[in-house]
Amino acid sequence: EALQLVDKKDYSFMILDIRLPGQSGLSILRKVRAERPWMKAVIITAYPSEETTLEAKKLGAIDYLVKPVVPDELEKLVRETLESAAPEPTVTTIVRPRPKKVVKPVKIKKSVFMTKPKFRAFMEKLAKRTQIVGVKSKYGKYVYDVIDNVKDAILDYDVTVNAPTKFFLPAKEVLLQFKVGKAESAKTVIESRERVLLGVHPYDIKAIELLDEVYMASNLDPNYTARRNNTVIIGVDCLNPSPKSFAPSMGTNIADSGFDLFLTDIGTGYVVIIGTKKGSDLLSKYAETRQPTASEIGRQKEVRDQALAKYQLELTVPRERLPKILEESYEDPYWESRSKTCLSCGSCVMVCPTCYCFDVRDEMDMNL
């Protein structure tokens, strides 16, 4: 209930009555912190412990009050706690309410069915009006690239060398142009075009959603936002996963949001899940579809179960523990051993679907 309230209204402060030694209360605080990084909290607890209190403070808790607490005095205690809290060493800034997500899932996701010839005809119609980006075979590997001929697009693949996020975060782009000595001449440069991103696996869809949180939540990036808004995402189930994939352990083998349309190949055609109004409008305008039969819906579940059984690896720890493990391994000798072979080329940033590191440089023309 607390998480639902936080999601509906833009609160900046909360009071939590939780049991600190347990993890349930901290999990609430952790989720709230992920949704509203600026939110502050005062915790009321009967059994504080040093370890969990420190962890709570890392998650945005200003302080804790030990029970019993008289309800009539609660407001005074909270006010005194807030006033006594040390100011954070940060520059004051305006915190805007988080904008609504760009990709808006419909309340009830509807499924339709398309035969493979009709799906190809659908994509050929789209290709006449917009750029198609999909998966191609190149030197024995799979890569995301511009699709000049719909026949070249591959929907049944294991993993790609590069991530589809390269079309939202290019390796290099111009952000601002200006003339020396003329401040008023500075102008922003936003390059974006309409495109369809075809054949995206669930884990890459999840990665794009994470980038949405980085670039479209509290710090809106106009370049990323323009590209994101101009992109239609058509996802596809990964039915033949890589032997080195452990997507189910990360909860990324299935996507329930982040796409406009999502395909499951059931042999005779595709069961297509409609994720957004944008996706629904495209089907209405350019595609021939029909309602899937009960056997086709059953076949969809069957092929997904078969794909799940093909994964060979899994995590040995719960994925929720990974951030903590990484934090505690900051000084681990492993990183030094890896650094000895690092060339600082930046390739890892380019192929990782969730990396968002970047640098900004001024480049001057030689004739200035």
BELMORA-V775804 format. One record per run of one state. SS is the DSSP state (a for helix, b for strand, c for the rest). FROM is the first residue (numbers start at 1). TO is the last residue. If there is no record, write none. Layout:
# BELMORA-V775804
SS/FROM/TO + SS/FROM/TO
This chain:
# BELMORA-V775804
c/1/1 + a/2/8 + c/9/12 + b/13/17 + c/18/23 + a/24/35 + c/36/39 + b/40/45 + c/46/49 + a/50/58 + c/59/60 + b/61/66 + c/67/70 + a/71/84 + c/85/109 + b/110/115 + a/116/127 + c/128/130 + b/131/138 + c/139/140 + b/141/146 + c/147/149 + a/150/152 + c/153/163 + a/164/167 + c/168/175 + b/176/179 + c/180/181 + b/182/188 + c/189/194 + b/195/200 + c/201/201 + a/202/216 + c/217/221 + a/222/229 + c/230/230 + b/231/236 + c/237/246 + a/247/250 + c/251/260 + b/261/265 + c/266/268 + b/269/274 + c/275/276 + a/277/286 + c/287/289 + b/290/290 + c/291/293 + a/294/309 + c/310/318 + a/319/328 + c/329/332 + a/333/339 + c/340/346 + a/347/351 + c/352/368
